[in-house]
Amino acid sequence: MSLLTLKLDTVHLSDEQFYHLCQNNRELKFERTAKGELIIMSPVGGESGNREADLIIDLGIWNRQTGLGYTFSSSTIFKLPNGADRSPDAAWIQRERWQALTPEQRRKFPPIAPDFVIELRSATDDLEMLRSKMQEYIDAGVQLAWLINPQQQQVEVYRQKQDVEVRNLPTQLSGEGVLPGFSLSLSCY
């Protein structure tokens, strides 16, 4: 089992309590839905971890070359405007938006929706749950999001006020206006 969802109908964790739960259980990966459901995820396997690292490396190299913002790994939890605490596999935030946060906000779980996110479906991830999460990102203000689905050899591209675009792998993805000049070749997924 790779995912456990606890519905905390009678226990409501404050933001501070959720933060401490995560800090005191670093061997687990937590997320929290807007409804307050606690999601506990196990670590990914070697293939997924390697693919995720490659995505972060590519995004990070582009960001170092442009200096336009900040890149984040799957260890970062973002507090979305709807109250959910989510952790994409890779994320990026425009420099000015990140720097507008206080040092305290940047140190804990930043109360900001990234500008760009990537989710990489692992073998045990529920596709509908990931699709729902992607829509949650877009509703929160994420401008561009990619759901990479190696099991079906597809990638779903999410954009503001547009239908989801589904592409078959291999494909070349563009960062469009959100990540100017960034492109990602998905040929070995």
N, C-alpha and C positions, 0 to 999 in steps of 0.2 A: 504494500500500500504506500502510495507516495503523497497522499493528501488526506488530511483530517480536518473537518470543519466542525467546530464547536459552536452551537447556538447558545449564546449566553443571555437567555431571556431574563434571568433574575440577577445576573451579575453584570454590572456595567463598569467597564474599566475606563477610568479617566485617561486622558492623553499621557499624563505622567506615569500612571500605573502601567499602561501599555508599554511605554518606553522602558520602564524598569523590568518588566517581564521579558522583553527582548534582550536587554543588557545582561540579565541574570541567567539567560538560557541561550547563550551564543551558539551552541551546537545545533540549535533548531532555527528554522526560518519561519517567521510569522508574517501574516498580513491580517488586516481587519477590514471587513466590508463596511459599507455605509450603514448597514443595519446592525452593526456591532458583532457580527459573526466572526469568530476567531478562526483563522485558517492556519494550520500547521503543516509545513511541507518538509519532506525529507530532502537531503542533499541529492544532487543529480549524479548520474553515472559519468564515466570517463568520456564517452563520445559527446554527450550533451555539454559537459564542462569544457571540453576542448573547443567545441563549436562556439560556445558562449564567449570564451576567452578570445577567439579569433575576431568575433564581432566587436568586442570592446577594444581590441588592439586597433582594428581598422578605423573605428570611430575616433579613438584617442589620437592616432597619428594625424588624421585629418584636422582634428581640433588643435593639436600642437602647431600644425603648419599655418592655420588661419588665426588662431587666438580669439575666436569669436565667442567662446563660451566655456562650459565645463562638462566633462564626461563623468558618468556615474556607473558603477557596477550593480549587480543584483543584490549586493549587500545593503544598498541604500533604500530606506523606506521614505516615501513621500506622502505627506498628509494632503490629500486632495480636498477641494472645496466642499465636496459632499460629505466629508467626515471619514471617508475610507482612508486606510493606510496601506499603500500599495508599493510593490517592489518589482519594477520591470527588470528584465535580464540585462538591458543596457539602456541608458537614458542620457539626454543632453539638454542643457539649459543655456539660453543666451546669456552672455556675460552681464549685461545691464540688469536683467531680471534677478540673477543670482546675487549680484552685489547689492541689490536693494533690500535683501533680507538682513536682519540683524545678525551679529556674530552668534548669539544664542540660538536663533532659528537655524542657522547653517550647521551648528554643532549637533543638534538633536535631529529629529525627523523633520526635514524642511517642509513648511506649509506652502507648497507650491506644486503646480502641475508642470512636469517637464515640457519642453517644446517638442521633443522627439523621444519616442520609445521603441524598443525592440523587445518582442517576446519570442522566445525559441521554444517550440513545443517539444517536450521530452516524450519518450515512449509511453509514459504513464499519465501524461496530462490529459484532462478531459477537454476536448476541443470546444464544446459549447461554453464551458466555464471560461476558457481563454477568450473566446469571442465576446462574451459579456464583459470581461475585463477590458478588452480593447475599446469597446464602445464607452465604457466608463471613463477611460483615458480621454477619448475625444470629447465626451460631454464635459469633462473637467477643464478643457482648454488645450489639450495636447494638439499640436498642429499637424503632425505626421506620425504615423505608427505603422510598424511592420510586424505581422504575425507570421513567422517562418514555421512551416509545417513539413518537416522532412518525411513524415509518415505518408503523406499524400503527395509529396513532391510539389508543393505549392507554397506561395506566399500571398498573404492578404495585405493589401495596402489600404490604410484608413486615413482619411483626410477630413478636415472640417467641411461640413455642408455638402458632402459628396457621398455617392454610393461606394461601398467597398469594392475595390478592384482586386480580382483574383488572377494571379499569374502562375503559370506552370514553371517549374524549375527545369533546366537552368535559366536564369534571367539576370539582367543587370538592373539594379535599382538606383534611382536618383534621389538625392537629398532635396531636390527641387529648391524652392525659395527659402525653405527652413534651414537647410544645411547647404549653402551655396558651394558648388564644386565637389560635393561628396558623392561618390558612387560606390556601390557595393556589388561585386560579382558573386552571385550565388550559383556556383557550378558544381560544388562538391558536397551538397547536402543530400 
